[in-house]
């Protein structure tokens, strides 16, 4: 049976228009993006299969380009999902830059969590802030493998000065999904805080992104 043969209230697109995107399941949202099914399967069937194959939304959106060769996940569908992911990142970036200032760790954590949550490799970045803690820009500085990334304090200080930042929020993700700070994370944070202090730049926070809620060093009292 085609989705067009379903009751109107159960069709993903019509359901979204009537009740909002929050009322839809993961599979229904994906079905709207991929638009059509395959022989004998509706778009919703294909979406459920893809989510099961890749272990959920995170796995599907972070799938490597090689996934395009798998059945039901051609280049067009891969490109559509990647475009949707990038648009969400850019939306959050614009929203962040439209605020007057970061008044709490929560605002920064929500933005940075969305930026790095689905990365299959480790990324270390900086959110540069002006004297009033308004965002200047976000930049990814180092990329690694699933095991980690090498971070160089000298390079961090150089980019902070190049962006004329008065303060900075550091961020990196844990591809394992566990956001708890390691002893190495805490040691690195102390080194970076000391290096930034030498050029009179304040370290506001260091945020670690995992599968669930991101962890703020500031809220943990680790700065």
Order of alpha helices (4+ residues) and beta strands (2+ residues): alpha-alpha-alpha-alpha-alpha-alpha-beta-beta-alpha-beta-alpha-beta-beta-alpha
